[in-house]
């Protein structure tokens, strides 16, 4: 079983309140909005000291299921002292960075010098939107785009427990996101589908239907 199924992050009561209310406290961007990702990139850059830290994971998502909202981003960071931590940054309302939470090395034990990390100084929101538009173009005929429920950039890092490293390509960076759409059923009712979208090394998007 992959290590992320074992990964448990303890979230404080205040964090839960912030995440449940952030869409109420302020207007969020659409999850297929270039401006939204651009602003998210700026907030990540403010939260992370790039002189001695690398971001190896970013997940952008909304607080409402299939609401196509960009409400917060979860990042994972490794410092020069090899401490790994996660942090949520609110993109709506207060736009605050919540307290960091250290990640147990049993599940994720990245080594700073070995992690490539993502270049948050040159965060490319336009590229993200291009990928989303590619995915929209693959929506079946007579179907209608509904939402992007999450968008994830991830670099595989080793776990402290070697058993969790089986089958993991350490250092590989991947991009994926979930897209949902509605479609007309033969009986005239409206159906719903959600697909995982994978971005290859050339920036081309395909549906993961295996």
Residue pairs with C-beta under 8 A, 6 or more apart in sequence:
2 164
2 167
2 168
3 107
3 108
3 159
3 161
3 164
3 165
3 168
4 107
6 107
6 164
7 103
7 104
7 107
7 108
9 86
9 101
9 103
10 101
11 101
12 99
15 88
15 98
15 99
18 90
18 94
18 96
18 98
19 63
19 71
19 72
19 88
19 90
20 63
21 93
22 28
22 63
22 71
22 72
22 90
22 91
22 92
22 93
22 94
23 62
23 63
23 64
23 67
23 69
23 71
23 92
23 93
24 93
25 92
25 93
25 94
26 92
26 93
26 94
26 95
27 92
28 36
28 62
28 69
28 70
28 71
28 91
28 92
29 35
29 36
29 39
29 69
29 70
29 91
29 92
30 36
30 68
30 69
30 70
31 60
31 61
31 62
31 68
31 69
31 70
31 147
31 148
31 149
31 151
32 68
32 129
32 132
32 136
32 145
32 148
33 70
33 129
34 125
34 126
34 128
34 129
35 125
36 70
36 91
36 125
37 60
37 70
37 123
37 125
37 128
37 129
37 151
38 123
38 125
39 91
40 60
40 70
40 73
40 89
40 91
40 125
41 120
41 123
41 125
42 123
43 73
43 89
43 91
43 95
43 97
44 55
44 58
44 73
44 75
44 89
44 120
44 123
45 120
45 121
45 123
46 97
47 75
47 87
47 89
47 97
48 55
48 75
48 77
48 120
50 120
50 121
52 79
52 80
53 77
53 78
53 79
53 80
54 77
54 78
54 112
54 115
54 116
54 117
54 118
55 75
55 76
55 77
55 117
55 118
55 120
56 76
56 77
56 78
56 110
56 115
56 116
56 117
56 118
56 154
56 155
56 157
57 74
57 75
57 76
57 86
57 152
57 153
57 154
57 155
58 73
58 74
58 75
58 76
58 118
58 152
58 153
58 154
59 73
59 74
59 75
59 150
59 151
59 152
59 153
59 154
60 70
60 72
60 73
60 91
60 150
60 151
60 152
61 70
61 71
61 72
61 73
61 74
61 149
61 150
61 151
62 68
62 69
62 70
62 71
62 72
62 147
62 149
62 150
63 69
63 71
63 72
64 71
65 149
66 146
66 147
66 149
66 180
66 192
66 194
67 147
68 146
68 147
68 148
69 92
70 91
70 92
71 90
71 91
71 92
72 88
72 89
72 90
72 91
72 92
73 88
73 89
73 91
74 86
74 87
74 88
74 89
75 86
75 87
75 88
75 89
76 84
76 85
76 86
76 103
76 108
77 84
77 85
77 86
77 87
77 100
78 84
78 110
78 111
78 112
78 115
78 117
78 157
79 85
79 112
80 112
81 112
82 109
82 110
82 111
82 112
83 102
84 102
84 103
84 105
84 108
84 109
84 110
84 157
85 100
85 101
85 102
85 103
86 100
86 101
86 103
87 97
87 98
87 99
87 100
87 101
88 97
88 98
89 95
89 96
89 97
89 98
90 96
90 97
90 98
104 160
105 159
105 160
106 159
106 160
106 161
106 164
107 159
107 160
107 161
107 164
108 157
108 158
108 159
108 160
109 157
109 158
109 159
109 160
110 157
110 158
111 158
114 171
115 155
115 157
115 171
116 155
116 171
116 173
117 155
118 153
118 155
118 173
127 203
128 151
130 203
131 175
131 177
131 197
131 199
131 203
131 205
132 148
132 151
132 177
132 179
134 204
134 205
135 177
135 179
135 197
135 205
135 207
136 145
136 179
138 205
138 206
138 207
139 145
139 179
139 181
140 181
140 183
142 183
142 184
143 181
143 182
143 183
143 184
143 193
144 181
144 182
144 183
145 179
145 181
146 180
146 181
146 182
146 192
147 179
147 180
148 177
148 178
148 179
149 177
149 178
149 179
149 180
149 194
150 177
150 178
151 176
151 177
152 174
152 175
152 176
152 177
153 173
153 174
153 175
154 173
154 174
154 175
154 176
155 171
155 172
155 173
155 174
156 168
156 169
156 170
156 171
156 172
156 173
156 174
157 170
158 165
158 168
158 170
159 165
159 168
174 198
174 199
175 198
175 199
176 196
176 197
176 198
176 199
176 208
177 196
177 197
178 194
178 195
178 196
178 197
179 194
179 195
179 197
180 192
180 193
180 194
180 195
181 192
181 193
182 190
182 191
182 192
182 193
183 190
183 191
183 192
183 193
184 190
184 191
185 191
195 207
195 208
195 209
196 207
196 208
197 205
197 206
197 207
197 208
198 205
198 206
198 207
198 208
199 205
200 206
